[in-house]
Amino acid sequence: DSTNDHHLFDTERGVTKYVKSSASSAEATDADTLTAFNSNGFSLGADTDTNADGNKYASWSFRKQPKFFDVVTYTGTGSARTISHSLGSVPGSIWVKCTSDGYNWAVYHRGVDSSAPEDYKVDLGTTDARSDNSSYWNDTAPTSSVFTVGTSGDTNANGETYVAYIFAHNNDDGGFGEPGDQDIIKCGSYDGDGQSAGVTVNLGF
């Protein structure tokens, strides 16, 4: 019920360190934000961005788990290269943010193009349409063990540090649930129709 920015924390970078999904600013540290990752949730300090008295908040928590979600950090080289991950399946979406400088977010998403999504990126921090440039992902689709970054500062500037949030896309191969074949995460797209009845998106869960 307020207008504070989103704050993203992860166990790879550690507590109190956050990036903003709505901004291009570098990583910041505040000892009064997220103070602990716990076995059943997380703890917060008194910072008003995350814990103002009387404000209501929403939080999204993703567990690092094969075929679901992974987090990796890396240092850029300025030359096209691969980044290893432990997702164990082909990612459906990859969110990359430079943590050491004010570069824009770079998001790969399988639904951003029907034939070659690796040719495009979108930015969490702007309302811009997709951007077509080989410097983001080097026009190379991710695999079950690596994703590729090109020469863009948004994904791979020499000497800069980065965090990548990697989301799976289960398609009848999820590996979850009692029979071991249930899907629990989807990355897709839909076409709007402008009608009052709206669009129905079937996730298959």
C-alpha positions as CSV (number, residue, x, y, z in Angstrom):
1,D,0.0,0.0,0.0
2,S,3.0,2.3,-0.6
3,T,5.3,3.2,-3.5
4,N,8.6,1.8,-2.4
5,D,10.7,-0.2,-5.0
6,H,10.9,-3.9,-5.1
7,H,13.9,-5.4,-3.3
8,L,15.4,-8.7,-4.5
9,F,17.6,-10.7,-2.1
10,D,19.3,-14.1,-2.6
11,T,21.5,-16.6,-0.7
12,E,24.3,-16.3,-3.3
13,R,25.0,-12.7,-2.4
14,G,24.0,-12.9,1.2
15,V,21.7,-11.1,3.6
16,T,21.3,-7.2,3.6
17,K,22.3,-7.0,-0.1
18,Y,19.6,-6.2,-2.6
19,V,19.0,-5.1,-6.2
20,K,15.8,-3.4,-7.4
21,S,13.8,-4.9,-10.2
22,S,12.3,-1.5,-10.9
23,A,15.7,0.3,-11.3
24,S,19.1,0.0,-13.0
25,S,21.0,0.9,-9.9
26,A,23.8,-1.3,-8.6
27,E,23.5,-3.6,-5.6
28,A,23.0,-1.8,-2.3
29,T,23.6,-3.0,1.3
30,D,21.4,-2.1,4.2
31,A,21.7,-3.9,7.5
32,D,18.1,-3.2,8.4
33,T,16.5,-4.9,5.3
34,L,16.6,-8.7,5.0
35,T,18.7,-9.9,8.0
36,A,18.4,-13.7,7.8
37,F,17.4,-16.6,5.5
38,N,15.7,-19.1,7.7
39,S,14.6,-22.7,7.2
40,N,11.0,-21.6,7.3
41,G,11.2,-18.1,5.8
42,F,13.2,-14.9,6.4
43,S,13.8,-12.2,9.0
44,L,13.6,-8.4,8.5
45,G,15.1,-5.4,10.2
46,A,13.5,-2.0,10.6
47,D,14.2,-0.5,7.1
48,T,11.0,1.3,5.8
49,D,11.4,-0.1,2.3
50,T,10.8,-3.6,3.7
51,N,9.2,-3.2,7.1
52,A,7.6,0.1,7.7
53,D,5.2,0.2,10.6
54,G,1.6,-0.5,9.4
55,N,2.5,-1.0,5.7
56,K,1.4,-4.2,3.8
57,Y,3.9,-6.2,1.8
58,A,3.9,-9.0,-0.7
59,S,6.9,-11.4,-1.0
60,W,7.9,-14.1,-3.5
61,S,10.3,-16.8,-2.3
62,F,11.9,-19.3,-4.7
63,R,13.8,-22.3,-3.5
64,K,17.0,-23.3,-5.4
65,Q,15.9,-26.7,-6.8
66,P,16.6,-28.6,-10.0
67,K,14.0,-28.1,-12.6
68,F,12.6,-25.2,-10.7
69,F,14.9,-22.3,-9.9
70,D,18.6,-21.5,-9.6
71,V,20.7,-18.4,-8.7
72,V,24.3,-17.9,-9.9
73,T,26.8,-15.0,-9.7
74,Y,29.7,-14.3,-12.1
75,T,32.2,-11.7,-13.2
76,G,32.0,-10.3,-16.7
77,T,34.8,-10.6,-19.3
78,G,33.6,-8.4,-22.1
79,S,33.8,-11.4,-24.5
80,A,31.1,-13.9,-25.4
81,R,31.1,-16.8,-23.0
82,T,28.9,-19.4,-21.3
83,I,27.8,-19.3,-17.6
84,S,27.2,-22.6,-15.8
85,H,24.0,-23.3,-13.9
86,S,22.5,-26.2,-11.9
87,L,18.9,-26.0,-13.1
88,G,19.2,-29.5,-14.8
89,S,16.7,-28.4,-17.5
90,V,16.6,-25.8,-20.2
91,P,15.7,-22.4,-18.6
92,G,12.4,-20.8,-19.5
93,S,13.5,-17.4,-18.2
94,I,16.8,-15.8,-17.1
95,W,17.0,-12.5,-15.3
96,V,20.5,-10.9,-15.2
97,K,21.5,-7.8,-13.2
98,C,24.9,-6.1,-12.9
99,T,25.5,-5.7,-9.2
100,S,28.6,-3.5,-9.4
101,D,27.3,-0.8,-11.7
102,G,24.1,0.8,-13.0
103,Y,23.4,-1.3,-16.1
104,N,19.8,-2.2,-17.0
105,W,18.2,-5.6,-16.3
106,A,18.5,-8.1,-19.1
107,V,15.8,-10.8,-19.2
108,Y,15.7,-13.8,-21.5
109,H,12.2,-15.4,-21.8
110,R,11.2,-18.3,-24.0
111,G,7.9,-16.6,-24.8
112,V,9.3,-13.4,-26.2
113,D,9.6,-14.8,-29.7
114,S,8.1,-17.9,-31.2
115,S,11.3,-19.0,-33.1
116,A,14.4,-17.4,-31.6
117,P,13.9,-15.9,-28.1
118,E,17.6,-15.9,-27.7
119,D,17.8,-12.9,-30.1
120,Y,15.9,-10.7,-27.7
121,K,15.9,-9.3,-24.2
122,V,13.4,-7.3,-22.1
123,D,14.1,-5.0,-19.2
124,L,12.3,-5.3,-15.8
125,G,13.0,-1.7,-15.0
126,T,11.4,0.0,-18.0
127,T,8.2,-0.3,-20.1
128,D,10.2,-0.7,-23.3
129,A,9.3,-3.4,-25.8
130,R,11.7,-6.3,-26.5
131,S,15.1,-5.3,-27.8
132,D,16.8,-7.2,-30.6
133,N,20.6,-7.3,-30.2
134,S,23.0,-10.2,-30.3
135,S,25.2,-8.6,-27.6
136,Y,22.9,-9.8,-24.8
137,W,22.8,-13.6,-25.3
138,N,25.1,-13.9,-28.3
139,D,22.1,-15.2,-30.3
140,T,22.6,-18.5,-28.5
141,A,19.8,-20.5,-26.8
142,P,20.4,-21.7,-23.2
143,T,20.9,-25.4,-22.4
144,S,20.3,-27.6,-19.4
145,S,23.8,-26.7,-18.0
146,V,24.8,-23.3,-19.4
147,F,23.5,-20.0,-20.8
148,T,25.4,-17.7,-23.0
149,V,26.2,-14.0,-22.6
150,G,27.5,-11.7,-25.3
151,T,29.4,-8.4,-25.0
152,S,26.7,-6.1,-23.7
153,G,27.3,-4.3,-20.4
154,D,23.9,-5.4,-19.3
155,T,25.1,-9.1,-19.2
156,N,28.9,-9.2,-19.5
157,A,31.0,-6.0,-19.0
158,N,34.6,-6.7,-18.3
159,G,35.3,-6.8,-14.5
160,E,31.7,-6.1,-13.5
161,T,29.8,-8.5,-11.2
162,Y,26.4,-10.0,-12.0
163,V,23.6,-12.1,-10.5
164,A,21.4,-14.3,-12.6
165,Y,18.0,-15.7,-11.5
166,I,17.2,-18.8,-13.6
167,F,13.6,-20.1,-13.9
168,A,12.7,-23.5,-15.3
169,H,9.9,-24.4,-17.7
170,N,8.2,-27.7,-16.9
171,N,6.4,-29.3,-19.8
172,D,5.2,-32.7,-18.7
173,D,8.7,-33.4,-17.4
174,G,8.7,-31.5,-14.1
175,G,9.9,-34.3,-11.8
176,F,7.7,-33.2,-8.9
177,G,4.8,-34.8,-7.0
178,E,4.4,-38.4,-5.9
179,P,4.6,-39.9,-9.4
180,G,7.6,-37.7,-10.2
181,D,6.1,-36.2,-13.4
182,Q,4.2,-33.1,-12.2
183,D,4.9,-29.6,-13.4
184,I,5.1,-26.7,-11.0
185,I,6.6,-23.9,-13.0
186,K,5.8,-22.5,-16.5
187,C,7.2,-19.7,-18.6
188,G,5.0,-18.8,-21.5
189,S,3.1,-16.1,-23.4
190,Y,-0.3,-15.2,-24.5
191,D,-2.0,-12.9,-27.0
192,G,-4.4,-10.3,-25.6
193,D,-7.9,-10.0,-27.2
194,G,-9.2,-6.8,-25.6
195,Q,-12.5,-8.4,-24.8
196,S,-14.3,-8.1,-21.4
197,A,-14.4,-11.9,-21.0
198,G,-10.6,-11.8,-21.1
199,V,-8.1,-14.6,-22.0
200,T,-7.9,-17.9,-20.1
201,V,-4.3,-19.1,-19.6
202,N,-4.0,-22.9,-18.9
203,L,-0.9,-23.7,-16.9
204,G,-1.6,-27.4,-16.8
205,F,-1.1,-27.6,-13.0
